[in-house]
Amino acid sequence: MNDPDRSRSAKTVDVVAGVISDARGRILLARRTEGRDLAGLWEFPGGKVDPGETPEQALIRELREELAIEARLGAPVIAVPQQYPDKRLRLDVRRILSWRGSVKGLDGQALAWVPPHKLPSYAMPAADRPVVAALRDTDRYLVTPEPETDDGAWLSGLRAALDRGVRRVQLRAHASDPQRWRTLAANAAEICRAAGAQALINGEIELARELGIGLHLRAAQLMACGQRPLPAAEPVFASCHNLEELVHAERIGCDAVVLGPVFETASHPGRSGIGWDRFALMRERVSLPIYAIGGLRDTDIVEARAHGAQGVAAIRGLWVG
């Protein structure tokens, strides 16, 4: 597998795009015209940052030139580094708070107002796909701590994390008593369902099938899988530590992965993290949603998004209690 560090020397093209929503909550997509790279694919409207421009100036100009609107910019959504066969780019995506004018395709491009739940059905360039996940899915992925001896306290901790807004949970334990863990995991899955949260079980394919929940593959399991182990209706995530694992996760159809550790963690003292720069270098080689893991908290989400992450995955940083 190619070392991602080899791509450092390639020049990066800075691109900006806007998330424009109408009164019904639909999001505007533009179709790339014939004669352009990736013609026919749908994307979030925007374009290249010219020399001497800030990203904000470039996005306002591009939306004026492409759509005939004067936009007021909002908060960043995500910045996606992406490597294509002939170039590297960094796609900086911002929300559009409001605009003046009537949206028109001034370059002859087709436009579509798309409900958020239908965005994944539109064929898009690789850099735009993580943007869809950032708009639709949660930015926090809780990994549960060891239950120890008090199952009731552990379930109370899970409820507290859900009350704080966690909506994606990896149920993980080093179970010395499989029956106890099966019962506890079943109870946890029901609590997650009641809270509208998605639950995934760590490593146990048959238990995931039994409980009707998602599966989180350990790195070694991932590399042993020749195909996706669950049907499309149930999510499959994986733990990754290097580029080879990331590429394999995308190849077999994983829905998302965690990548790290970004920083040293209390559970692995003395093991240095990959850092944000290397995280971004690996991020640019796949289009999967990627959670950053390792010494992170919910206060790190903005930084994570600035390096192309869906958000953060954590035990201590997201657990309550």
N, C-alpha and C positions, 0 to 999 in steps of 0.2 A: 504494500500500500504506500502511495506517495506520501512523503512527509509534508505536512501543511506548511512548515517553515519555508519551503522552497518557493511559495507564492508571495513571500514578503516583498520581493524585488519588483513585482509587477505593479504598474501604476493603477491606482484605484480611481474610478469615475464616481463622483459624488452626484447622487440623484435624489430628488425630493418628490414627494407625492402627498396628496391630501385625501382625507376621509370626509366626504361631503354627504351629509344626510338630509333627507327631506322631512316634511312634517309627519309623514307616516313611518319614519324610522328606516326607510330604505336607503341604501348606499349606492353612490354613483360609480359605475365602472365604465371605462373607455376601451374600445377595441383597437389594437394596433393595426395600422393601415398597411396595405401592400407596399412592398419595397423597403420596409423597415425590418430590423432584426426582430425575430419572434412574431412575425406578422400573423394576425388572426387571433392572437391571445388577448385575454382581457386583463386590464390592470387598473390600479388606482391612478387617477389623473395626476400628471406632473411632468417633470423632465429634468435635464441636467442643470447643475449649478455652473454658471459661467464664471470665468476668472474675475475676481474682484467682488463677487456677490456673496452675501451671506445666504445660508439655506432659506431663511425667511423671505428675503428679497426674491430669491429665485422662484420659490413656490408661488408667491403672489404674481410675479411676472408670467410664469407658465400657465397659471389658471386664467389669467387675462388673455393670453395669446391663444390658448387652446379652447377655452370655454366661454369667453366674453363676460367673465364675472370679476368683480373686485372683492377679494376674500379677506376676512379677518381670521387670523390663525389662532388656534387653541393649543392645547397641551400636546407634547410628543406622544405617539402611540408606541413605536418601536423603530429601531434603526437596524436594518438587516444587512450584514456583509454577505456577499454572494459571489462565487466564482463561476463564470461561464467559460466555455472552451476558448473564447477569444478575448476575454476581458474580466476584470474584477470590478465590482461596484459596491457602493454602500447606499442602500435605499433608506432615506430618512423620512419617516411618515408622520405627519401631523394631523390632528383633528382640525376641521374648519368650523369655527363657531358660527359664522354667518357670512352672507355674501349679498352683493347688490348686482342686479342684472338678471337676464334670462339665460339659462344654461343652453349653449349651442355647441355643436361639434365643428369648430371653425376650420379644422384640418380635414374635414370629410370623414372623421372617425365616427363609428357607431357608438351610441351611448345607451346604457341600461341602468335603470333604478332597480336595485336588487334587495329583497328582504335579507337580513343577515343570515338566516338559517339556510338560504339558498346559495350563499357565496361559494361554498366548496364545490358546487356543481359546475362552476365556470372554469374553463381551462385558462391557467395563468402562468406567467413566467415564474421561475423558481423563487425569486426574491419576494414575490407578492404573496406566496402561500403562507409563510409565517405571519404575515400581517393579518390574514383572515383568522388564524388561530388566536392572535392577540386580541382581535376584536370580539371574538365569540366565546373564548374559553377563559377559565380562571388563571390568575397569575401566581397562585399559591398551591403547592402540592405537599401536603402533610405526610410524612413518614412516621408511623406510630412508634413510640418507644416500647421497650420490653414490658409486658404486663406485670412481671414479678409475681407477687402473691395475692394481691387484692384486685380481683377482676372488676368489682364494683367501682373502685376508685379509678381504674383505667378507663372504664366506660364513661365515667363522669368527666374525665379529662378530655375524652373524645367529644362529648357533648359541648363542653366549654369551647373547644377549638372551633366546632361548627357554629356555635353562637357568635363567635368573632368573625365569621365570614368565610372560613375554609370550605371549599366546595369540591375538593378532590383529595382523596385519602388513599394512601398505600397501607394496607394492613400487614404488618410484618412482626414476626416473633420467632425466636429460636425455640421452637416448641419441644419440650421434653415429654409433654403429655399431649399427644395428637388429638385425643377426644376433647380434652379441655379447650384446646386452641380452636377446634372446629366449632364448638358451641359458642365460644367467645367471638370468633370471627363472624358467625351467623348473626349474633346479636348486634355486632358493630355494623354489619352490612344493613340491617334493618334500620338502625339509627341514622345511618347515612341516607338511606332512601327517604326516610321521613323528613329529613332536612333538605332534600333536593340536592344532595351531594353524590358524587360518583365515587364508588369504592373499587379498589383493585387489590387482589391478594398477591403477596410476594412469593413468587417461585412455584406455587402449587397449582398446577394446571387442572388436576381433577377436582380440587376444592373450588377453584374458580368456576368450573362447569357446574358443580353441585349447587353452589350458592347463586349462580346466575349473575356473577359480577365480572369485572375485568381482571386482567392478569398483568403483573409486573415481572418481567423476566430478569433474572440475574445475568450478569455479563457472560458467564460460562454457558448458561442455558441458551442465551441469545445466539452465541456462535455455533451451538450444536443444532439449532433449528434451521431446517431447510425451507420452511414455509411458516406462515402465520399459524399459531397453534389454536386460535379461537376464531369463530366466524366474525364477520364484519360488524355484527350487532353489538359485540362486546369489545371494549377497548383493550388493546395490547400495548404496554409500555415496556421499556427496557432500560437497564443501567449500562452506561457507556463510559469508557475512560480514555479511548483513543479513536483515531479516525477510522480504523478498520471496523471497529464495532459500530460506529455511527453509520457507515455506509451499508453494513450488513443489516442493521435495523431498518433502514429505509428500503433495502432490497426485498425483505420479506414482508413488508407492509405494516410495520409498527406504526401506531398512531402518534406517538410522541416518545421522547427519551429524556433521561436525566444525564447530565454530563458533568464530570468533576473528578476529584474535588477541586473547587476553585481556590480555596484557601485551606490551610491546616485545620483539622478538627480535633475536638477533645477525644473523640473515639479512635483517632489515628494520630496520636502525637508523634512529632518528628517526621511525618510524611508531608512534604511540601506540596502545595497546590499548583495547579497549572496556571493560575492567574487569568485575568480578563483578556489579555492580548492573545494568549494561545487559545482560550475558549473561542474567541471570535474567529481565529484562523480555522478552527475545525468547524465552527458553525457555518462558514461560507461554502463548505463542500457538500452540504445536504440541504434539503428544504423542509425537513421535519420540524415541528415544534420541539424546542429543547428547553428543559428546565435546568438552570444552574444549581449545583449542589455543593456543599462543603463550606462550613463556617458562615452560612448566610442566614439572614432574617428577613422579615417582610419589609424592613426599612431599606433593604438592598434592591428592591424590585426596580426602582428607577434606573439604577446603575446596570442591573441585569438587562433591562430592555434596551439600554443604550448600546449593548454589545450583542444584540440579536436574540436574547433569551426570551422565552415565553414568560418566564418569571423565575421564582425560586422554589426549590424543594428543600425541606429541612425537617429535622426531628425537634431539637431543642428550640430552634428559632420560630416554630409555629405551634408547638404543643403548649397547652395551658395547664398549669398545675405542677 
